[in-house]
Amino acid sequence: MATLALALYGVYLVLAFGLRTLIQLRRTGSTGFHGLGGRPGSAEWIAGVGFTVALLVGVAAPVLALLDVVEPIAALDTTAAHVAGLVLAVGGIGLTFYAQVAMGASWRIGVDHEERTQLVTTGPFALVRNPIFAAMLPTALGLTLLVPSWVALAGLAGLVVALELPVRVVEEPYLLRAHGPTYATYAARVGRFLPGIGRLRRAG
């Protein structure tokens, strides 16, 4: 299972970061990658570092399992859990890439506060405001179930925090400034990661 999990991580990174970046570069002339933002120690900077660390810990889990450095958690190391993990991981990878493509030219990694892109509210964005991040969570859960160790669980927990923080502290305030009432209306109607859950209350 560790070998399969590592292979899926490779596919995930190639699609979600490599291929999507190449598509963006060919369409717009820009990679769409802004990297870590904010001054060191700020919430924005911590969110970026946390996201990177969570991904690295997630990749480390199957590597450490292959090297017999960590033991699987027996209660989760079952055939049923592995099958569920495979379904979640493959489905999540596909949904992540689909949501990235649906974002079109507005796709970015990181936030440039001086940049203004089109607000995408159609396709998967009509169901949730952050379908890319929403799809990353079942992907990470699935990969964790394939190699259920304390390292994998730590990576999963770290990813949840690393996705929540930038959305709440960085992206939503930026989008409210950039798109004003248009985003406020959209956010009041559409959930953050799940349909109907995490909608923003409109001022007034």
Backbone bond lengths (Angstrom), bond angles and torsions (degrees), N, CA, C in turn:
res aa  C-N    CA-C-N  psi(-1)  N-CA   C-N-CA  omega(-1)  CA-C   N-CA-C  phi
1 M - - - 1.462 - - 1.532 112.27 -
2 A 1.330 115.87 -32.60 1.463 119.10 -179.13 1.525 110.85 -64.22
3 T 1.339 116.30 -40.29 1.463 120.27 178.25 1.527 110.95 -63.53
4 L 1.329 116.82 -42.48 1.463 121.40 178.18 1.521 110.63 -63.33
5 A 1.327 116.81 -44.48 1.461 120.86 179.47 1.521 111.08 -61.23
6 L 1.329 116.63 -41.78 1.463 120.35 179.79 1.524 110.95 -65.88
7 A 1.336 116.19 -39.35 1.468 120.21 177.62 1.530 110.86 -63.68
8 L 1.333 116.57 -41.62 1.467 120.26 178.65 1.528 111.15 -66.17
9 Y 1.328 116.91 -37.84 1.468 119.87 174.98 1.526 109.78 -59.29
10 G 1.348 116.29 -42.07 1.450 119.75 179.22 1.518 112.10 -62.52
11 V 1.324 116.92 -45.08 1.469 121.70 177.86 1.531 109.85 -60.64
12 Y 1.324 115.52 -43.70 1.460 121.52 -178.68 1.529 111.19 -60.01
13 L 1.330 116.62 -48.20 1.462 120.65 -178.31 1.523 111.46 -66.60
14 V 1.331 116.53 -38.70 1.462 120.01 179.60 1.529 111.09 -65.27
15 L 1.338 116.90 -44.13 1.467 120.61 -178.94 1.525 111.73 -72.10
16 A 1.343 116.29 -55.13 1.462 121.19 -170.53 1.523 113.54 -71.56
17 F 1.319 117.20 -27.79 1.460 119.27 -178.03 1.528 111.71 -115.07
18 G 1.325 117.33 -49.51 1.454 119.50 -177.80 1.516 114.48 -70.08
19 L 1.345 117.20 -61.86 1.457 120.97 -176.95 1.520 111.58 -64.82
20 R 1.334 117.34 -42.06 1.472 118.96 -178.59 1.527 111.05 -64.99
21 T 1.324 117.04 -36.66 1.460 120.35 176.81 1.521 110.63 -65.44
22 L 1.330 117.19 -41.58 1.460 121.22 178.72 1.527 111.36 -63.23
23 I 1.329 116.64 -41.76 1.468 120.73 177.50 1.523 110.04 -61.05
24 Q 1.319 116.33 -44.63 1.470 120.96 -179.84 1.525 111.01 -62.66
25 L 1.319 116.17 -41.25 1.467 120.70 -179.02 1.527 110.90 -64.83
26 R 1.322 117.12 -41.65 1.453 120.25 -179.03 1.531 111.89 -70.73
27 R 1.338 116.65 -32.79 1.468 120.11 -178.06 1.523 112.70 -80.02
28 T 1.332 116.35 -38.23 1.469 119.96 -169.69 1.520 114.13 -119.91
29 G 1.334 117.58 -14.72 1.459 119.46 -175.59 1.513 112.80 84.74
30 S 1.331 116.60 0.90 1.462 121.94 178.76 1.526 109.00 -126.82
31 T 1.319 116.72 146.82 1.468 120.19 178.29 1.519 111.99 -74.10
32 G 1.352 116.92 -21.67 1.459 120.34 -175.59 1.513 112.81 79.47
33 F 1.329 116.68 4.71 1.466 120.99 -176.95 1.516 109.67 -96.98
34 H 1.347 115.67 119.91 1.460 121.02 178.63 1.522 112.43 -106.72
35 G 1.329 116.42 -10.20 1.460 119.89 176.83 1.513 112.96 70.62
36 L 1.337 115.04 -160.79 1.460 121.01 179.85 1.524 109.32 -72.34
37 G 1.320 115.95 135.01 1.451 120.54 179.01 1.514 111.57 -114.55
38 G 1.322 116.09 170.00 1.461 120.79 177.06 1.520 112.60 80.28
39 R 1.295 115.34 162.77 1.468 119.85 178.15 1.522 109.53 -76.75
40 P 1.313 118.50 149.86 1.471 121.07 178.67 1.532 111.60 -52.92
41 G 1.307 116.04 129.46 1.462 121.37 -179.24 1.515 113.77 97.00
42 S 1.358 117.13 -14.19 1.460 119.77 179.17 1.527 109.46 -76.41
43 A 1.335 115.71 163.76 1.468 120.28 -179.87 1.523 110.80 -60.09
44 E 1.327 117.37 -38.46 1.459 121.58 179.77 1.529 110.74 -64.53
45 W 1.323 116.18 -43.41 1.472 121.26 -179.98 1.527 110.70 -66.99
46 I 1.332 116.23 -43.11 1.470 121.08 179.10 1.524 110.42 -61.82
47 A 1.324 116.30 -39.92 1.461 120.06 179.37 1.520 111.09 -62.60
48 G 1.324 116.96 -43.46 1.460 120.71 179.46 1.514 112.58 -65.28
49 V 1.321 116.15 -44.34 1.463 120.49 178.62 1.526 110.04 -65.39
50 G 1.332 116.16 -42.18 1.463 120.39 -179.86 1.508 112.18 -61.64
51 F 1.324 116.97 -39.92 1.459 121.27 178.57 1.526 110.58 -63.68
52 T 1.329 116.83 -44.44 1.460 121.45 179.68 1.522 111.04 -63.32
53 V 1.338 116.25 -44.96 1.462 120.63 -179.62 1.527 110.83 -63.89
54 A 1.346 116.69 -41.29 1.468 120.32 -179.67 1.519 111.03 -61.60
55 L 1.333 117.26 -40.71 1.464 120.62 177.80 1.527 111.06 -64.77
56 L 1.328 116.47 -41.97 1.463 120.32 -179.50 1.522 111.51 -66.06
57 V 1.331 116.63 -39.69 1.467 120.18 177.76 1.523 109.76 -65.63
58 G 1.336 116.43 -39.68 1.455 120.11 177.93 1.517 112.19 -60.69
59 V 1.334 117.05 -43.42 1.465 121.12 178.07 1.525 110.60 -67.87
60 A 1.332 116.54 -34.36 1.464 120.48 -178.51 1.526 112.23 -65.79
61 A 1.342 117.04 -28.77 1.469 120.49 -176.17 1.532 112.70 -57.91
62 P 1.339 120.13 -53.38 1.471 118.42 178.67 1.530 112.95 -68.21
63 V 1.333 116.84 -31.20 1.464 119.34 177.77 1.519 110.47 -63.21
64 L 1.331 116.51 -46.62 1.459 120.94 179.41 1.525 111.48 -65.85
65 A 1.343 115.86 -33.13 1.470 119.34 177.29 1.525 110.50 -67.17
66 L 1.327 117.00 -41.10 1.461 120.98 178.58 1.528 111.42 -63.45
67 L 1.326 115.79 -33.25 1.460 121.18 -179.23 1.528 112.23 -86.47
68 D 1.351 116.27 1.74 1.470 122.26 -178.47 1.528 113.06 59.22
69 V 1.339 115.18 31.77 1.463 120.04 178.01 1.521 110.75 -83.20
70 V 1.331 116.69 -34.61 1.461 121.12 178.73 1.530 108.91 -123.04
71 E 1.315 115.35 147.22 1.461 121.84 178.67 1.524 110.03 -95.60
72 P 1.334 118.07 146.05 1.472 120.00 176.43 1.519 110.88 -69.52
73 I 1.319 115.48 154.09 1.462 121.61 174.62 1.524 107.05 -78.47
74 A 1.318 116.69 114.61 1.466 122.06 -169.88 1.525 112.70 -56.19
75 A 1.320 117.21 -40.68 1.466 120.88 -176.41 1.524 112.07 -64.37
76 L 1.328 117.10 -24.25 1.468 120.92 -179.25 1.518 112.56 -104.86
77 D 1.311 117.18 -8.43 1.459 121.28 -176.26 1.531 110.37 -90.03
78 T 1.341 115.47 66.12 1.460 122.05 -176.59 1.525 109.80 -124.75
79 T 1.315 116.13 162.58 1.462 120.78 178.45 1.529 111.39 -61.18
80 A 1.327 116.37 -42.61 1.472 120.59 -179.72 1.528 110.77 -61.16
81 A 1.331 116.26 -42.92 1.461 120.31 179.52 1.524 110.76 -66.42
82 H 1.326 116.72 -37.66 1.460 120.10 179.44 1.526 111.47 -66.79
83 V 1.327 117.12 -41.44 1.461 120.88 178.44 1.527 110.22 -64.34
84 A 1.326 115.61 -45.62 1.469 119.54 178.02 1.521 110.58 -61.43
85 G 1.327 116.18 -40.30 1.455 120.35 178.68 1.515 112.61 -62.96
86 L 1.326 116.40 -41.22 1.466 120.31 179.45 1.521 110.96 -64.27
87 V 1.326 117.03 -44.06 1.466 121.42 179.56 1.532 110.49 -62.88
88 L 1.329 116.37 -46.05 1.462 120.51 179.92 1.526 111.81 -63.88
89 A 1.328 116.18 -42.91 1.465 119.86 -177.36 1.521 111.58 -66.33
90 V 1.323 116.96 -49.13 1.473 120.36 -178.95 1.524 110.61 -64.54
91 G 1.343 116.08 -45.08 1.464 119.21 178.01 1.512 112.22 -63.15
92 G 1.320 116.67 -42.07 1.462 120.90 -179.82 1.514 112.76 -64.93
93 I 1.336 116.81 -39.79 1.463 120.14 177.87 1.528 110.23 -62.42
94 G 1.324 115.99 -45.29 1.456 119.90 178.84 1.517 112.58 -62.28
95 L 1.326 117.13 -42.88 1.461 121.28 -179.65 1.526 111.71 -68.66
96 T 1.330 116.59 -36.12 1.468 119.85 177.70 1.522 110.48 -60.87
97 F 1.321 116.38 -48.62 1.463 120.17 -178.64 1.525 110.85 -66.49
98 Y 1.340 116.85 -39.49 1.467 120.79 177.66 1.532 110.86 -59.43
99 A 1.335 116.45 -45.16 1.464 120.17 -179.71 1.520 110.97 -66.68
100 Q 1.327 117.30 -36.55 1.467 120.35 177.69 1.527 110.89 -63.70
101 V 1.320 116.34 -44.02 1.465 120.62 179.35 1.527 110.35 -65.66
102 A 1.344 116.38 -39.10 1.466 120.83 -179.46 1.526 112.07 -63.92
103 M 1.328 117.00 -22.12 1.466 120.53 179.74 1.524 111.90 -75.01
104 G 1.340 116.65 -15.88 1.458 120.84 175.75 1.520 113.29 60.10
105 A 1.328 115.50 -141.17 1.461 121.15 -176.54 1.524 112.80 -69.02
106 S 1.334 117.52 -12.89 1.465 120.90 -179.55 1.524 112.48 -81.87
107 W 1.341 117.25 -5.38 1.465 120.12 -178.29 1.519 110.95 -63.31
108 R 1.329 115.59 133.36 1.453 122.18 178.68 1.523 109.62 -145.20
109 I 1.324 115.98 153.55 1.468 121.89 166.21 1.515 105.54 -112.44
110 G 1.323 116.36 111.75 1.455 120.27 -174.10 1.522 110.59 92.80
111 V 1.311 115.36 172.52 1.466 121.58 -176.07 1.517 110.46 -124.25
112 D 1.324 116.13 128.47 1.461 122.57 169.50 1.523 106.26 -103.73
113 H 1.327 116.49 109.91 1.458 120.30 -172.31 1.529 113.12 -67.05
114 E 1.323 117.20 -14.60 1.460 120.09 178.35 1.527 111.96 -92.44
115 E 1.324 116.30 -7.26 1.464 120.59 -175.66 1.526 110.67 -93.20
116 R 1.320 116.06 146.92 1.455 121.90 176.52 1.523 109.06 -127.04
117 T 1.318 116.96 116.47 1.457 121.59 178.62 1.524 109.11 -114.92
118 Q 1.326 115.68 164.99 1.460 120.40 179.14 1.523 110.09 -66.92
119 L 1.318 117.11 137.76 1.458 122.32 176.56 1.521 108.80 -79.59
120 V 1.323 116.70 119.95 1.470 121.83 -178.91 1.526 109.08 -94.61
121 T 1.321 116.99 122.67 1.467 121.47 -177.99 1.528 111.96 -129.50
122 T 1.323 117.16 10.39 1.460 120.70 -177.73 1.529 110.59 -109.45
123 G 1.339 116.24 175.85 1.458 120.07 -179.77 1.522 110.31 63.10
124 P 1.333 118.33 -135.90 1.461 120.40 179.53 1.524 112.91 -64.61
125 F 1.340 116.47 -21.68 1.464 120.50 179.22 1.524 111.94 -73.65
126 A 1.323 117.44 -10.87 1.461 120.73 174.06 1.526 110.59 -79.58
127 L 1.321 117.18 -17.70 1.469 121.98 -179.61 1.522 111.83 -94.99
128 V 1.330 116.19 -44.82 1.465 121.82 178.00 1.522 108.34 -141.24
129 R 1.330 116.10 153.50 1.459 119.23 -176.95 1.522 112.40 -76.47
130 N 1.325 117.12 -22.98 1.458 120.94 -176.21 1.532 110.67 -128.92
131 P 1.336 117.85 64.23 1.466 119.38 -175.52 1.526 113.59 -65.65
132 I 1.331 117.66 -27.18 1.463 119.62 178.16 1.520 109.89 -65.27
133 F 1.331 116.28 -51.39 1.460 120.28 178.76 1.524 110.87 -65.62
134 A 1.331 116.10 -37.78 1.468 119.67 179.30 1.520 110.77 -61.08
135 A 1.328 117.52 -36.68 1.461 120.98 179.41 1.522 111.99 -76.93
136 M 1.323 117.01 -25.52 1.457 120.29 178.89 1.526 111.67 -67.93
137 L 1.312 117.60 -29.36 1.462 120.71 -177.18 1.528 112.56 -67.93
138 P 1.351 120.39 -49.64 1.470 118.22 175.37 1.521 112.37 -65.04
139 T 1.335 116.98 -30.30 1.467 119.45 175.37 1.519 110.15 -60.04
140 A 1.330 116.03 -49.91 1.468 120.98 -179.19 1.521 111.59 -64.84
141 L 1.340 116.93 -38.30 1.460 120.37 177.87 1.524 110.12 -64.32
142 G 1.330 116.50 -43.43 1.454 120.31 179.37 1.516 112.20 -61.83
143 L 1.318 117.25 -43.83 1.456 120.84 178.98 1.525 111.27 -65.83
144 T 1.322 115.96 -33.54 1.464 120.22 176.57 1.524 111.00 -65.64
145 L 1.326 116.78 -40.84 1.468 120.44 179.91 1.530 111.97 -68.52
146 L 1.324 116.99 -25.63 1.460 119.41 176.48 1.526 111.41 -71.91
147 V 1.322 116.26 -34.13 1.470 121.77 179.09 1.527 108.01 -132.70
148 P 1.335 117.61 74.01 1.473 121.33 -170.86 1.533 113.63 -79.29
149 S 1.317 115.92 81.26 1.462 121.48 176.96 1.523 108.98 -116.12
150 W 1.328 115.43 171.62 1.469 118.50 178.40 1.527 110.35 -65.80
151 V 1.323 117.91 -27.79 1.468 120.85 177.51 1.526 109.75 -67.32
152 A 1.340 116.43 -45.27 1.462 120.46 179.02 1.525 111.39 -62.71
153 L 1.332 116.65 -41.06 1.468 120.49 178.75 1.532 110.73 -65.06
154 A 1.330 116.77 -38.47 1.465 120.33 177.89 1.525 110.55 -64.35
155 G 1.333 116.11 -41.03 1.457 119.47 177.63 1.515 112.40 -64.39
156 L 1.339 116.50 -39.54 1.464 121.10 178.48 1.518 110.75 -64.34
157 A 1.337 116.63 -46.86 1.470 120.67 179.33 1.524 110.56 -62.12
158 G 1.325 115.91 -41.83 1.460 119.47 179.06 1.511 112.44 -63.88
159 L 1.335 117.08 -36.96 1.459 120.59 179.57 1.519 111.33 -66.99
160 V 1.331 116.95 -40.21 1.464 120.32 178.57 1.527 110.15 -58.12
161 V 1.330 116.12 -47.43 1.472 120.67 178.95 1.523 110.15 -65.26
162 A 1.337 116.70 -42.05 1.461 121.38 -176.62 1.522 112.43 -68.70
163 L 1.324 118.58 -21.28 1.464 121.37 175.48 1.524 111.46 -87.18
164 E 1.312 116.15 -38.79 1.464 120.49 179.75 1.531 111.49 -64.28
165 L 1.332 116.54 -45.04 1.463 120.81 -173.62 1.524 113.33 -62.40
166 P 1.336 119.92 -52.66 1.464 117.95 -179.23 1.516 114.02 -65.11
167 V 1.324 117.03 -33.85 1.464 119.78 179.35 1.525 110.62 -64.43
168 R 1.323 116.12 -48.05 1.462 120.46 -175.98 1.528 113.11 -75.66
169 V 1.333 116.32 -39.81 1.462 120.62 -171.40 1.524 112.98 -93.42
170 V 1.337 117.02 -29.84 1.464 120.31 -173.78 1.527 112.16 -112.09
171 E 1.328 117.27 -59.33 1.459 120.28 -169.80 1.527 113.53 -69.29
172 E 1.324 117.13 -47.36 1.462 118.87 -177.19 1.530 112.55 -64.39
173 P 1.352 119.19 -44.70 1.472 117.93 175.17 1.530 112.51 -61.50
174 Y 1.338 116.80 -38.38 1.464 120.14 178.32 1.523 111.24 -62.97
175 L 1.333 117.06 -46.37 1.456 120.75 -178.95 1.526 112.21 -66.44
176 L 1.319 116.86 -33.79 1.465 119.82 176.03 1.526 110.61 -65.83
177 R 1.333 116.69 -39.18 1.466 119.66 177.66 1.530 110.76 -70.05
178 A 1.332 116.23 -40.52 1.458 120.40 -174.43 1.525 112.70 -74.10
179 H 1.338 116.90 -37.69 1.468 120.19 -172.18 1.531 113.31 -117.48
180 G 1.309 117.68 -5.07 1.456 121.79 173.63 1.517 114.33 53.37
181 P 1.346 117.43 -132.60 1.468 122.16 -176.07 1.532 113.77 -58.18
182 T 1.328 116.91 -28.78 1.470 119.52 179.90 1.525 110.54 -62.75
183 Y 1.337 115.96 -46.26 1.469 118.91 178.96 1.521 110.48 -72.31
184 A 1.321 117.50 -37.35 1.461 120.54 -179.94 1.527 110.68 -59.90
185 T 1.330 116.42 -42.71 1.466 120.68 178.28 1.530 110.85 -65.41
186 Y 1.315 115.28 -44.16 1.471 120.85 179.15 1.529 110.84 -62.11
187 A 1.339 116.87 -46.04 1.465 121.36 -178.08 1.516 112.39 -69.20
188 A 1.315 117.31 -24.83 1.459 120.62 177.42 1.527 111.38 -77.76
189 R 1.333 115.93 -17.61 1.465 120.85 -177.23 1.531 112.98 -101.48
190 V 1.334 117.01 -30.87 1.464 122.30 -171.77 1.528 110.38 -116.00
191 G 1.332 116.68 136.37 1.454 121.89 -178.72 1.516 113.40 -69.37
192 R 1.336 115.31 163.85 1.458 121.13 -175.92 1.535 111.93 -73.52
193 F 1.321 117.45 -60.08 1.466 122.50 -179.69 1.525 112.45 -118.74
194 L 1.330 116.32 -22.97 1.460 122.21 178.53 1.524 108.57 -126.91
195 P 1.323 118.47 146.00 1.469 120.62 -179.54 1.526 111.66 -55.03
196 G 1.329 115.84 125.64 1.455 121.85 175.29 1.514 115.72 80.23
197 I 1.336 118.04 -6.59 1.467 121.35 -177.56 1.526 109.59 -111.73
198 G 1.331 116.44 131.06 1.452 120.49 179.93 1.521 112.93 87.39
199 R 1.319 116.85 23.74 1.469 119.39 176.20 1.519 109.35 -71.72
200 L 1.327 116.30 144.85 1.458 121.20 179.94 1.521 109.83 -86.16
201 R 1.309 115.54 140.25 1.462 120.44 177.71 1.514 109.18 -81.21
202 R 1.299 116.48 129.18 1.460 120.35 -179.30 1.516 110.72 -76.22
203 A 1.323 115.89 135.08 1.470 120.21 178.03 1.506 109.00 -65.18
204 G 1.330 115.57 135.19 1.452 120.42 178.26 1.494 113.52 78.32
